[in-house]
């Protein structure tokens, strides 16, 4: 987020300098330029949100497939610092499930997630559950 704000400040300074040098910009040109910038920012924000929700949604789907129990709520924390060239990440998952009519709070620690091209693979993990 700080990078985006810094980039916007630099962009605003560049626009100001261009407007001072060249006086032939119309109001329509400036409005269309800012509209394009707003659309680009909205697209970047949407893409970041989708990427942020990708791992939790995949974990929910994996859990449903393996245990045939749906996760009601899920929180995750990344344990390791991910390298840009790394294909693996380690997460701690904390989630609530409903099993046999009772709510359980479960925790899966050090779940290793490997990324292979565009697919994520979860290694075997152990979970600890307690009654809510």
FENHU-V284407 format. One line per field, one symbol per residue. psi: psi as a letter, one per 30 degrees, with the letter a starting at -180 (. if undefined). Layout:
BEGIN
psi = ???
END
This chain:
BEGIN
psi = eeeeeeeeeeeeeeeeeeeeejggkleeeeeeeeeeeeeeeeeeeeeeeeeefeeeeeeeeeeeeefhkkkekkklkkelkkkefkgllklkkklkljkhgkkkklkjkhjkkkkjcgkkkklklkkkklk.
END
